[in-house]
């Protein structure tokens, strides 16, 4: 399975609801990821531009996108971004493959 990072920010309304009725959001996110056939690694709350970061595995990028869209449906997220994560070993394979590809830049 591929590894993904979802970064998102909550709406002010979502923060107000969570402050009034605190709950462990990891439980809900884990259920969503698992129903899609994935596996949740971690959910982190953040200081900075993003409110949460979710690290999860999914069978493919379409499933990861479906998880991200499903997470937005309730309307409590203001923004989100999903990124596929590659290991250091993956990056070495990518560099080796890139080294075998012939490409010529613009002439001029």
C-alpha positions as CSV (number, residue, x, y, z in Angstrom):
1,X,0.0,0.0,0.0
2,X,1.1,3.6,-0.6
3,X,1.7,6.1,2.2
4,X,-0.1,9.5,2.3
5,X,-0.1,12.6,4.3
6,X,-3.3,14.6,4.6
7,X,-3.0,18.2,6.0
8,X,-6.1,20.1,6.9
9,X,-7.5,23.1,8.7
10,X,-10.7,23.2,10.6
11,X,-13.4,25.8,10.3
12,X,-14.2,28.1,13.2
13,X,-17.5,26.3,13.6
14,X,-15.7,23.0,13.9
15,X,-13.3,24.4,16.6
16,X,-16.3,25.7,18.5
17,X,-18.0,22.3,18.4
18,X,-14.9,20.5,19.5
19,X,-14.2,23.0,22.3
20,X,-17.8,22.5,23.6
21,X,-17.8,18.7,23.2
22,X,-14.1,17.5,23.1
23,X,-13.6,14.1,21.4
24,X,-10.8,12.0,20.1
25,X,-10.9,12.7,16.3
26,X,-8.5,9.9,15.7
27,X,-11.3,7.3,16.3
28,X,-13.5,8.8,13.5
29,X,-10.5,9.2,11.1
30,X,-9.3,5.6,11.7
31,X,-12.8,4.3,10.9
32,X,-12.9,6.3,7.7
33,X,-9.5,5.1,6.5
34,X,-10.2,1.5,7.5
35,X,-13.6,1.5,5.7
36,X,-11.7,2.5,2.6
37,X,-9.3,-0.4,2.9
38,X,-6.5,1.6,4.4
39,X,-4.5,1.8,7.6
40,X,-4.1,4.9,9.8
41,X,-0.6,5.5,11.1
42,X,-1.0,8.7,13.1
43,X,-3.2,11.8,13.5
44,X,-1.4,14.9,14.8
45,X,-2.8,18.3,15.8
46,X,-0.4,21.0,14.7
47,X,0.7,24.5,15.6
48,X,1.0,26.6,12.5
49,X,-0.7,26.8,9.1
50,X,-2.4,23.4,9.4
51,X,-4.6,22.2,12.2
52,X,-4.1,18.4,11.7
53,X,-1.8,16.0,9.8
54,X,-3.0,12.5,9.1
55,X,-0.5,9.8,8.0
56,X,-2.2,6.8,6.4
57,X,-1.8,4.0,4.0
58,X,-4.2,3.4,1.1
59,X,-4.3,0.9,-1.7
60,X,-3.8,3.6,-4.3
61,X,-4.1,7.3,-5.0
62,X,-7.7,7.2,-6.0
63,X,-8.6,5.6,-2.6
64,X,-6.5,8.3,-0.8
65,X,-8.4,10.9,-2.8
66,X,-11.7,9.4,-1.8
67,X,-10.7,9.4,1.8
68,X,-9.8,13.1,1.6
69,X,-13.1,14.0,-0.2
70,X,-15.1,11.9,2.4
71,X,-13.4,13.8,5.2
72,X,-14.5,17.1,3.6
73,X,-18.2,16.2,3.1
74,X,-19.4,17.1,6.7
75,X,-18.1,20.7,6.1
76,X,-15.9,21.0,9.1
77,X,-12.7,21.3,7.2
78,X,-11.7,24.7,5.7
79,X,-8.9,23.4,3.5
80,X,-7.0,20.2,2.9
81,X,-4.1,18.8,0.9
82,X,-3.2,15.2,0.3
83,X,0.4,14.2,-0.6
84,X,1.8,10.8,-1.4
85,X,4.9,10.0,0.6
86,X,7.9,8.2,-0.7
87,X,10.5,6.5,1.4
88,X,14.3,7.1,1.0
89,X,14.5,3.7,-0.7
90,X,11.8,4.8,-3.1
91,X,13.7,8.0,-3.9
92,X,16.8,6.0,-4.8
93,X,14.8,3.8,-7.2
94,X,13.4,7.0,-8.7
95,X,16.8,8.6,-9.2
96,X,18.2,5.4,-10.7
97,X,15.3,5.2,-13.2
98,X,15.6,9.0,-14.0
99,X,19.3,8.4,-14.7
100,X,18.4,5.9,-17.5
101,X,15.9,8.2,-19.2
102,X,17.2,10.3,-22.1
103,X,15.8,13.8,-22.1
104,X,17.0,16.9,-24.0
105,X,16.1,20.3,-22.7
106,X,15.2,23.3,-24.9
107,X,17.7,24.3,-27.6
108,X,18.9,27.8,-27.8
